[in-house]
Amino acid sequence: MENVFENNGIILTEEKRAKLNEFSAFLREYNEKVNLTAIVEPAEVEKKHFLDSLMGMDYFPQNAKVVEIGSGGGFPSVPLKIAREDLSFTQVESVGKKCKFLEETAQKFAFSNHTVINARAEDLGKNKAYRETFDCVTARAVANLSTLSEYCLPLVKVGGVFVCYKGNCQQAEEEATQAKNALFILGGKIEKTVKYTLPGGDERTIFLIKKVKPTPEKYPRGNGKERSKPL
């Protein structure tokens, strides 16, 4: 049987592979009552969700305190947590039913140092208990880079990193160009761009965005302005 992880340089123990398979089954079962993903065929889940999530796992520092924005079905956070038990996660999701799924997943796999918060990113970014307290922030398939940076960068501390998962390489490059002003204002700087192709030919991009200075207090703006009027 093909090991899509090893073929892409990701070495997992049998125990961790078994947990990913168990999570796949749980995700697909739960998806019948709550819309978590349009990808349900096991091999496709493995490639397009699990492998894609794990392609970024080396970019999170050891024992990093990570916040994930728009967790949805738990990508990249759940595969990352299974593969990297040293990471602690705060999953932020605005839809209550999806939060319940994330909480049940955390219980099922006995995740330690793991929290699920039912909230909007723009509200959390204004909360002093969370603002600029995380080593890393991550998000996958949430919004364009300008909007996403305003959601994410206020939460990561200066010196921390925003590990941003994006799709098609050309589109990702266009978003990066459009987001230059937003990143400058919000205190971020793209330090590295990682491009790769998943089995089957789907292109993916990861931006590693370093937090180089504090985010001005007025951001995130809230009231939907992050999406309606990107910086």
Secondary structure, DSSP 8 states (H G I E B T S, - for coil): ---TTGGGT----HHHHHHHHHHHHHHHHHTTTS---S--SHHHIIIIIIIHHHTTGGGS-TT-EEEEES-TTTTTHHHHHHH-TT-EEEEEES-HHHHHHHHHHHHHTT-SSEEEEES-HHHHTT-TTTTT-EEEEEEESSS-HHHHHHHHGGGEEEEEEEEEEE--HHHHHHHHHHTHHHHHHHTEEEEEEEEEE-TTS-EEEEEEEEE-S---TT-S--TTHHHHS--
